[in-house]
């Protein structure tokens, strides 16, 4: 038994899709956090995408879930 990665997993990159509705003034901070995370975890890329809040966001998320295209992470303000 081993805890090391398989050879075919070593070079694989992971992309995490992140939907958010942060306001424009907070975007630079979010981008800096993502950049720092990616430096510490070079095998992971965060693809952040702004999605407006409200009913449109909820409907977009429901549609994405139903079509199996949902983001890996979604931040929804309640």
Protein Blocks (a to p, Z undefined) as FASTA:
>chain_A
ZZbdcfklmmpccddddddfbdfklmmmmmmmmmmmmmmmmmbccddddddehjklmmmm
mmmmmnopacfbdcddZZ
